[in-house]
Amino acid sequence: MYFVVFFSLLTLTLLTWQIAYIDLGRWNMVVALIISITKTVLVAAFFMHLRWSASMVRLVVFAAVFWLAIMLTLTLGDIFTRNMVSQPQPWQASSVVSQPTTAGSPQR
Amino acid sequence: MIASRRKYKLHNSQAVVAEQFDDRTQQHEAASLGMWIFLATEVMFFGALFTGYTIYRNLYTTAFEAGSHLLNAKIGALNTAVLIGSSLTMALAVHAAQTGMRKRLMTFLVSTMVLGGVFLYIKFAIEWVHDYRDGMVPGLHFTYSGPQASHVAMFFCFYFIMTGVHALHMIIGEGVMTVLLIMAWRGRFSKESHNHIEMFGLYWHFIDIIWIFLFPLLYLLGAHY
């Protein structure tokens, strides 16, 4: 069983490496991440024995992924929506909008 | 094989079930739970790096792709294969420990250490040396002069910090494995008592998972560029 997982992981590595040379635009990263997540599931389920683990342990794994999701969604949700208001709204003082739109990024 | 070495000496301090646990199952679950909670903190540790990476990759997409293009994806893929191989030998080592096969356990621990060593050798002695020679180390030797050079430098900062922290985890892992190997040699593990090996296995596979994400994010991002 471990060998089946091992060869699947190798195949997926080969696949993700070769696909990277094809220009799919923004889908390159999507495909690469889907393959990475598949590999992670394989490693966690079989090598790390999550398939046979107690539900308490699985809960911790779920919590880890959940916290990571919170960090990613809230942080990225903030950063990538800062440019969305382009026109000063009537209720906004114009100085609010004229501040740097991507605060946090060094303007070099 | 000397017969006496095969006997697992068990005096009080290394009894199969520690005082505070009812039985082996409970002890094993407590150990797994503790290890997984530690790994959850590690997820947050690396998660912060991944979040930062995602933000700046989206702000400076072209610069990050140009930087990634300078990395050798072939070596990255080779290292991925080596690390997956070490994960396999680690899983086999855990299996050997569970079935109480001391010699197999030691063999697979040594193979995991060797594969981990190969990974670190490729990483430091081949890749990083080349990166330095080619002027891709911000702050020390950075000669990239194309457009958006400072943003390309930022990509390399992410590259060196992320792969560096990952390699540090591996170096710690090699150290722990040395201790485990000595313990296995002394016959400290048995069919009934091998939690150390199993928990270390979780750590080692976790390092593998981190690399599974680092490889496409750092090496493959600019491959088609």
Boltz contact constraints between the chains, C-beta under 6 A:
constraints:
  - contact:
      token1: [A, 2]
      token2: [B, 88]
      max_distance: 6.0
  - contact:
      token1: [A, 2]
      token2: [B, 91]
      max_distance: 6.0
  - contact:
      token1: [A, 6]
      token2: [B, 88]
      max_distance: 6.0
  - contact:
      token1: [A, 9]
      token2: [B, 84]
      max_distance: 6.0
  - contact:
      token1: [A, 13]
      token2: [B, 80]
      max_distance: 6.0
  - contact:
      token1: [A, 16]
      token2: [B, 216]
      max_distance: 6.0
  - contact:
      token1: [A, 17]
      token2: [B, 77]
      max_distance: 6.0
  - contact:
      token1: [A, 20]
      token2: [B, 220]
      max_distance: 6.0
  - contact:
      token1: [A, 20]
      token2: [B, 223]
      max_distance: 6.0
  - contact:
      token1: [A, 21]
      token2: [B, 223]
      max_distance: 6.0
  - contact:
      token1: [A, 21]
      token2: [B, 224]
      max_distance: 6.0
  - contact:
      token1: [A, 23]
      token2: [B, 224]
      max_distance: 6.0
  - contact:
      token1: [A, 32]
      token2: [B, 216]
      max_distance: 6.0
  - contact:
      token1: [A, 32]
      token2: [B, 220]
      max_distance: 6.0
  - contact:
      token1: [A, 36]
      token2: [B, 212]
      max_distance: 6.0
  - contact:
      token1: [A, 36]
      token2: [B, 213]
      max_distance: 6.0
  - contact:
      token1: [A, 36]
      token2: [B, 216]
      max_distance: 6.0
  - contact:
      token1: [A, 39]
      token2: [B, 212]
      max_distance: 6.0
  - contact:
      token1: [A, 40]
      token2: [B, 209]
      max_distance: 6.0
  - contact:
      token1: [A, 40]
      token2: [B, 212]
      max_distance: 6.0
  - contact:
      token1: [A, 43]
      token2: [B, 205]
      max_distance: 6.0
  - contact:
      token1: [A, 43]
      token2: [B, 208]
      max_distance: 6.0
  - contact:
      token1: [A, 43]
      token2: [B, 209]
      max_distance: 6.0
  - contact:
      token1: [A, 47]
      token2: [B, 87]
      max_distance: 6.0
  - contact:
      token1: [A, 47]
      token2: [B, 91]
      max_distance: 6.0
  - contact:
      token1: [A, 47]
      token2: [B, 205]
      max_distance: 6.0
  - contact:
      token1: [A, 48]
      token2: [B, 202]
      max_distance: 6.0
  - contact:
      token1: [A, 48]
      token2: [B, 205]
      max_distance: 6.0
  - contact:
      token1: [A, 54]
      token2: [B, 29]
      max_distance: 6.0
  - contact:
      token1: [A, 56]
      token2: [B, 33]
      max_distance: 6.0
  - contact:
      token1: [A, 57]
      token2: [B, 32]
      max_distance: 6.0
  - contact:
      token1: [A, 57]
      token2: [B, 33]
      max_distance: 6.0
  - contact:
      token1: [A, 57]
      token2: [B, 36]
      max_distance: 6.0
  - contact:
      token1: [A, 60]
      token2: [B, 36]
      max_distance: 6.0
  - contact:
      token1: [A, 60]
      token2: [B, 37]
      max_distance: 6.0
  - contact:
      token1: [A, 60]
      token2: [B, 40]
      max_distance: 6.0
  - contact:
      token1: [A, 64]
      token2: [B, 40]
      max_distance: 6.0
  - contact:
      token1: [A, 64]
      token2: [B, 43]
      max_distance: 6.0
  - contact:
      token1: [A, 68]
      token2: [B, 43]
      max_distance: 6.0
  - contact:
      token1: [A, 68]
      token2: [B, 47]
      max_distance: 6.0
  - contact:
      token1: [A, 71]
      token2: [B, 47]
      max_distance: 6.0
  - contact:
      token1: [A, 71]
      token2: [B, 51]
      max_distance: 6.0
  - contact:
      token1: [A, 72]
      token2: [B, 51]
      max_distance: 6.0
  - contact:
      token1: [A, 75]
      token2: [B, 51]
      max_distance: 6.0
  - contact:
      token1: [A, 79]
      token2: [B, 55]
      max_distance: 6.0
  - contact:
      token1: [A, 105]
      token2: [B, 59]
      max_distance: 6.0
  - contact:
      token1: [A, 108]
      token2: [B, 150]
      max_distance: 6.0
